[in-house]
Amino acid sequence: SEPLAKHGLPPNGAGLGGWRRSRQCAIVPTVLNAPATISSLFVYGTLRPGDVRWHHLAPFVVDEGWDDTAAGSVFDTGLAYPAATFDNSGTIRGRTYSLLSVSIDQCLALLDDVEGVVDGGYRRVQITTDTGTRAWAYEYGSGLELTLIASGDWLNR
C-alpha cells in the first residue's frame, strides 16, 4: 500500500478505474472493453463441406454451421482452389461455423498450416460477416493471376 500512497492513491486500490491490484506488483493495467475471443470461422472455398479440405475442419466444428456472406470478392486461381479479399468490393458467399472451444487453438494452427502451404500467401484475418458474426477467415495475399467469380460463390463458379 505504500507505493500507492506515494502516488496519492488510496491504499486498497479503490477508484483506480482501469487498474487493478496484483500480488506481485502494486498496480497492473487491465484491458477495458477487450474483444471477446473469436470462436467462429467463415469459409468460402475448399474448407466447405464436400470440398477437398473439409476433412481438416470437420472435427473442430460445433454443428452444421449456417449459410453466410461477407464483404469482399472471391476469385478462381486456376489451381483448383479460390482466393478471397475481404473489402467492400462485393459479396462472398460461404458458410460460418462455430468452433469447439476446447480445440480452437489446435484447429487454427492446423488450418494455418494447411492454408499456408499453397501458392498465394494466404493469411488468417478477422472479419465480421453479414450476419454480424465475428469470425476468422483466410485471405489471399499475392502472387497469382486471379479471375473474379461474379456470383461470389466458389461452388457456383
C-alpha positions as CSV (number, residue, x, y, z in Angstrom):
1,S,0.0,0.0,0.0
2,E,3.0,2.4,0.4
3,P,3.7,2.5,-3.3
4,L,0.0,3.5,-3.9
5,A,0.0,6.2,-1.2
6,K,3.3,7.6,-2.6
7,H,1.4,8.4,-5.8
8,G,-1.6,9.9,-4.0
9,L,-3.8,6.8,-4.5
10,P,-5.8,5.0,-1.8
11,P,-4.0,2.1,-0.2
12,N,-6.6,-0.5,-1.2
13,G,-6.6,0.5,-4.9
14,A,-10.2,1.7,-4.8
15,G,-11.0,4.2,-7.5
16,L,-8.2,3.1,-9.9
17,G,-10.6,2.7,-12.9
18,G,-8.7,0.8,-15.5
19,W,-6.2,-0.5,-13.0
20,R,-6.2,-3.4,-10.6
21,R,-4.1,-4.5,-7.7
22,S,-1.8,-7.5,-8.2
23,R,0.0,-9.6,-5.6
24,Q,3.3,-9.2,-7.5
25,C,3.0,-5.6,-8.5
26,A,1.4,-2.5,-6.9
27,I,-0.6,-1.6,-10.0
28,V,-1.2,-3.6,-13.2
29,P,-3.1,-2.2,-16.2
30,T,-6.2,-4.1,-17.3
31,V,-7.7,-4.2,-20.7
32,L,-11.1,-2.5,-20.7
33,N,-13.6,-3.5,-23.4
34,A,-11.3,-6.2,-24.6
35,P,-12.8,-8.0,-27.6
36,A,-14.2,-11.5,-27.0
37,T,-12.3,-14.4,-28.3
38,I,-13.3,-15.2,-31.8
39,S,-14.8,-18.7,-31.9
40,S,-16.2,-18.9,-35.5
41,L,-14.7,-19.5,-38.9
42,F,-16.1,-18.2,-42.2
43,V,-15.2,-20.5,-45.1
44,Y,-15.8,-19.8,-48.8
45,G,-13.9,-22.4,-50.7
46,T,-12.2,-25.8,-50.2
47,L,-12.9,-25.8,-46.5
48,R,-16.7,-26.1,-47.2
49,P,-18.4,-29.4,-46.8
50,G,-17.9,-31.7,-49.8
51,D,-14.8,-29.9,-51.0
52,V,-11.2,-31.2,-50.7
53,R,-10.2,-29.6,-47.4
54,W,-13.4,-30.0,-45.4
55,H,-11.9,-33.0,-43.6
56,H,-9.4,-30.7,-41.9
57,L,-12.2,-28.5,-40.5
58,A,-14.9,-31.1,-39.8
59,P,-13.6,-32.5,-36.5
60,F,-13.5,-29.0,-35.0
61,V,-17.0,-27.6,-35.7
62,V,-19.8,-27.5,-33.2
63,D,-22.6,-28.2,-35.7
64,E,-23.7,-27.8,-39.3
65,G,-23.0,-24.1,-39.4
66,W,-25.0,-21.6,-41.4
67,D,-25.0,-20.0,-44.8
68,D,-23.4,-16.6,-44.5
69,T,-21.9,-13.8,-46.6
70,A,-19.1,-11.3,-46.1
71,A,-18.0,-8.2,-47.9
72,G,-15.3,-8.8,-50.5
73,S,-14.6,-10.7,-53.7
74,V,-13.8,-14.3,-54.5
75,F,-11.6,-15.4,-57.3
76,D,-10.7,-18.5,-59.3
77,T,-6.9,-19.1,-59.0
78,G,-6.9,-21.7,-61.8
79,L,-5.3,-24.0,-59.3
80,A,-8.4,-25.8,-58.0
81,Y,-8.9,-23.5,-55.1
82,P,-10.2,-20.0,-54.7
83,A,-8.8,-16.7,-53.3
84,A,-10.7,-14.0,-51.4
85,T,-10.1,-10.4,-50.5
86,F,-12.2,-9.0,-47.7
87,D,-13.1,-5.5,-48.6
88,N,-16.2,-3.6,-49.8
89,S,-15.9,-4.7,-53.5
90,G,-18.7,-7.3,-53.5
91,T,-20.2,-10.2,-51.6
92,I,-18.5,-13.5,-50.8
93,R,-20.9,-16.4,-50.3
94,G,-19.9,-19.1,-47.8
95,R,-20.6,-20.7,-44.5
96,T,-19.8,-19.8,-40.9
97,Y,-19.0,-22.4,-38.3
98,S,-18.8,-22.2,-34.5
99,L,-15.6,-24.0,-33.4
100,L,-15.4,-26.3,-30.4
101,S,-14.0,-24.2,-27.6
102,V,-11.7,-26.9,-26.3
103,S,-9.8,-27.2,-29.6
104,I,-9.9,-23.7,-31.2
105,D,-6.2,-23.2,-30.9
106,Q,-5.5,-26.7,-32.4
107,C,-7.9,-26.1,-35.2
108,L,-6.5,-22.7,-36.2
109,A,-2.9,-24.0,-36.0
110,L,-3.8,-26.8,-38.3
111,L,-5.7,-24.6,-40.8
112,D,-2.9,-22.0,-40.7
113,D,-0.5,-24.8,-41.8
114,V,-3.0,-26.2,-44.4
115,E,-3.7,-22.7,-45.9
116,G,-0.1,-21.6,-45.7
117,V,1.3,-24.3,-48.0
118,V,-0.5,-23.3,-51.2
119,D,0.6,-20.5,-53.5
120,G,-1.0,-17.1,-52.8
121,G,0.3,-16.1,-49.4
122,Y,-2.9,-16.8,-47.6
123,R,-3.3,-15.4,-44.0
124,R,-5.9,-15.6,-41.3
125,V,-7.8,-12.4,-40.8
126,Q,-10.7,-11.3,-38.5
127,I,-13.9,-10.3,-40.3
128,T,-17.5,-9.6,-39.4
129,T,-19.9,-11.5,-41.6
130,D,-23.1,-10.0,-42.9
131,T,-25.0,-11.8,-40.0
132,G,-22.9,-9.8,-37.6
133,T,-20.7,-12.8,-36.6
134,R,-17.1,-12.0,-35.7
135,A,-15.1,-14.8,-37.4
136,W,-11.7,-15.8,-38.7
137,A,-11.3,-16.2,-42.5
138,Y,-8.4,-16.9,-44.8
139,E,-7.5,-14.1,-47.1
140,Y,-5.4,-14.2,-50.3
141,G,-2.1,-12.4,-50.2
142,S,-0.5,-12.0,-53.6
143,G,1.4,-13.7,-56.5
144,L,-1.3,-15.3,-58.5
145,E,-3.3,-14.4,-61.6
146,L,-6.9,-14.3,-60.5
147,T,-10.3,-14.4,-62.3
148,L,-13.2,-12.8,-60.5
149,I,-16.1,-15.2,-59.7
150,A,-19.0,-12.9,-60.4
151,S,-21.5,-14.9,-58.3
152,G,-19.2,-14.6,-55.2
153,D,-19.6,-18.3,-54.7
154,W,-16.8,-20.8,-55.3
155,L,-19.3,-23.6,-55.5
156,N,-21.3,-21.7,-58.3
157,R,-18.5,-20.5,-60.5
